[in-house]
Every structure is written in C-alpha cells, then in structure tokens.
Amino acid sequence: MTVGSYTAERGYTPNTKEGLRSFWQRQNSYTLVEILLVVGIIGILSAMIFVAVSGGIEKAKITQATQNAEQLKAATELYFVNMGFYPPDTNRGADPGFTERQPYFPDGHQGTEISSDAHCPEDWEDIVDDEWEGPYLPKWPTETPWGGKYDYNYWGSETVRDSCTVLPGIYMGIQGDYDGNHTIPEDVEQKMMDLGYDKDGCPSPNGEAQLLLIKF
C-alpha cells in the first residue's frame, strides 16, 4: 500500500492521515539544544526585567524617603518659630511633637519617647502646651519605605555612630523596625550616599541612613 510519494523538489509527501501527522510532528519537533537555547534566552530576559524593575522600585523608595525628609525639615522649622527651640530628641518611631503637643508613638508602640531634651528649656513641656500651633505635619510617617522606622535626631555636637562621624545638626534617621529588621539594603544605602542624601559619613553596619534636615 502506498502511503506517500517522493520528489526531488518536495521530498517525502505523505498521502494518509497518519502519515501526514507523522510528517508534521517530525517537521515541528525541536532538538534538546534548541529548547535549552530558548529557555536560556527567556532566563536572561527575565533577569534583565527583574533588575530593571527592582532598580525602579528602590529609586521610588529613595524618592519617598527624601520627600518625607523635606516635610520633616519644614515642620521642624515651623516648630522652632513657634517655640524658640527645636523638639526634643525622641526614640525610634516617636513623633517629637509635630502632630501632637507632646512626643508619642503614633503606631501605639510602648517605650520611652524622649532620648534627650537637654537643648530644650527646663519648662519646655509647659511652653509647648501654651505655644504649640500645630499640627506641623499632617501625619507622622510611621513606616519607612523599607518597612522600618524613622528617628528624629538632635545632635548639638559631633557624634560618632557605628564608627561614622555625624556633624552637629538635626537628622531624620531611616532605621529598621523595633526588632532591627527591615533596614536599608547595603547597595541602596551606598546609592543614597553617592547622591548626597545620607550624611552620616560611611555605610552603617546596621543598615540605616541619616538625612540632614538642619545643619548647626
């Protein structure tokens, strides 16, 4: 029984359904090398897309952090105009007095709110109760773009943190959460230093950055 024919121009031509199916299976099959090549190309393209997307996400996070720093700087200046002194230095996650008269933890964290009030008048709490004209911020940012906490820092003199020298001034610290997690990735911190945002002088082993708000 004839199942096909052969011509020099067209090669083997199947004449039955089974022969036709077999013919196209042979024509449409790929070798293992071809399949691995396609998989490899897809992997390379996926990696390139991942790097591009990740870089864009981190860039957006840096932008958000610097915008928060600008808002906090403006609030600090308004507070000083009303009070005649800057807010007390508070612990990580605490609002020093921009949305409420007295420092507190907007996220409900239970802990000591004041780190230092040495630069404030002795009766600073009474002055704030009388002169406060806030809120100076619509809302205290309770979480950094990386999931950590902000820290309002007042340093009246040069300070060394994690072997990094911090010059006198008011800073917005971008730190991890209360358990030390969700810190800034090392490469992102280096990027913030290269851009001139991180002013603590060197990469921190704790994954934090100090953005200068007011220089003394």
N, C-alpha and C positions, 0 to 999 in steps of 0.2 A: 504494500500500500504506500502510495506516495504521500509524504507529509510536508513536502516543501520542494523548492527548486533553488538552483544556484545560478547566478550570473556573475560575470566578472565585474560588472559595474555596480551591482547592488548587493552582492554577497548572498548569504543564505536568506531565503524568504519563506517563512512558514505558511502552510496552506490550511492548517487546522487550528481550532481554538486553543488546544493545549500547546501546540507548537508556537502559536503567537504569544501566549502568556509566558512561556519559557524564554522566548526570544527577547521580549521586553524586560524580563527580570535580569537577563544577562546584560542587556544594554544599560539598565538603570542601576545596577549594583555598583557599590563603591569599595575600593580596596581599604584595608586597615590603615594604610599610610594616609590616604585621603581623609578618612574620618578623623584620625588623630590631628591632622593638619587643621581641619575645620574647628575642632574642639580647642586647639591651641590658639587659634586666631580669636575665637569667642572669648577665651580666658583673658587674653591680652587686652581686648577691647573693654571687657568688664572691669579689669583692674584700672584702666585709664579713666573710665567713667567714675569709678569709686573714688579715686584720688581727686578728681576734679570736684565731685560733689562734696567730699569731706572737706576739701580746702575752702569751698564756698561757705559751708556751714560754720567752720571755725572763724572765717572772716566776719560773718554776720554776728557771731558771738562777741568778737572783739569790738565790733562797732557798737553793739548794745551796751557793753561794759563801759566804753568811753562816753557814751551818751548819758549813762547813769552818773558817771563821774562829773560831767558838766552840770547836771541838775543838782547834784550834791554840793558842788562848788558854789552855785548861785544861792542855794539855801543857806550855806554857811556864811556867806557874805551878808545876807539879809538878817540872819540871826545876830551877827555882830553889830549891825547898825542899830538894832533894837535894844540889845543887851549891853553893849560896850565890852563884851568879852565873847570868846568862842565857846561852843558847847563843851561839856566835859568829855574826856576820852572814855568811850564805852567799850565793853567787851563785844566780841564777835556776835553779829546778828542783832545787836541792840540799836534802836533809834535813839540818838543822843538828845533829841528834843526838837525835831523838825516837824513831826505830825502831832505830837502831844507835848504838853509843857515840860514834863519830866521824862527822863530816859525810861524806856521799857522795851520789852521784846515783842514785836508785832506778831510773831509766829507762836506766841504762847510759851516759849522756852522758859524754864525756871532756872535762874542763875544770877550771879552778881552782874549788875548792869554797868557800874562805874569802874573803870580801870584807874583813872586819875582825874581829879578835879583841882590839882594844885595851881593851875593857871587861872582858875575862877576865883572871884571874891568869896570871902568866907560865908557870906549870906546869899550865895548865888541862887539857891532854890527859891528864896523869898523874892529876889529880884525877878526871876523868871515868872513866878506866879503873878507879879504885878505888871510886868512889861511885855510879856510874850504876845505877839500879834500874828501868830501862825494860823494855820499850818504853812510852813515854808516849802514843804513838799506835798504833792497830792497824795503820795503813798510811799512809804519806805520800802525799797526793793528787798523783799525777804529772801530772795534766792538769786545767786549769780547765774549767768548763762550756762555755767558748767555744773549747776546744782549745789554749789557751796553757799557760803555766807559772806556778806560784806562786813567790813570792820572799819568804823570811823576812828582814825588815829590822830592824836595830837602829840607831836614831839617838839618840845621847846628847845631842845639841844640835839646835837648829832647823836644818832642812835645806831648801834650795831645789832642787826637781826640775822641770825643764821650766817654769820661771817660777812654779811653785806652791810655796807655803811649807808645809812639813811640820813640825809641832811635835814635840818630843822624845818618844820612845816606841818601842814595838815594833809593827811593822806586818806584815800579810800583804799583799804586793803581788800583784795579779792582772794579769799581763802577757801579752804574746804569747809565741810559742814562741821557740826559739833563733835563728830567722831573722827574728823580728819579725812573723810572721804570726799569725792567729787572735787578734787583740786584741779588746777590748771595743768594741762599736759605740758611736758617739758618743751616740746617744739613750739607750742603756742606761746609759752612764756618768753622764749627766745625771740619769737616774732614780735611780741609786744615791746621787748627791749630794743630790737632793731628799729621799730617805728617810733621809739622815744616815749612810749606810754608808761612803761614800767620803770620807776625811778629808784628802786632800792639797790642799784649798783651791780647786781650779779644774779645769776639764776638761783632761785631758792630751792633747797632740798625738800622743802615742804609743799612745793607746788603752789606758791602764792605770788601775787604781784602787788606792788604799792604804787597807786596812781596819785601823783602830786596834785592837790587842789589849790593850796595856798602856800607860797614859799615865804619863810621868815628871813 
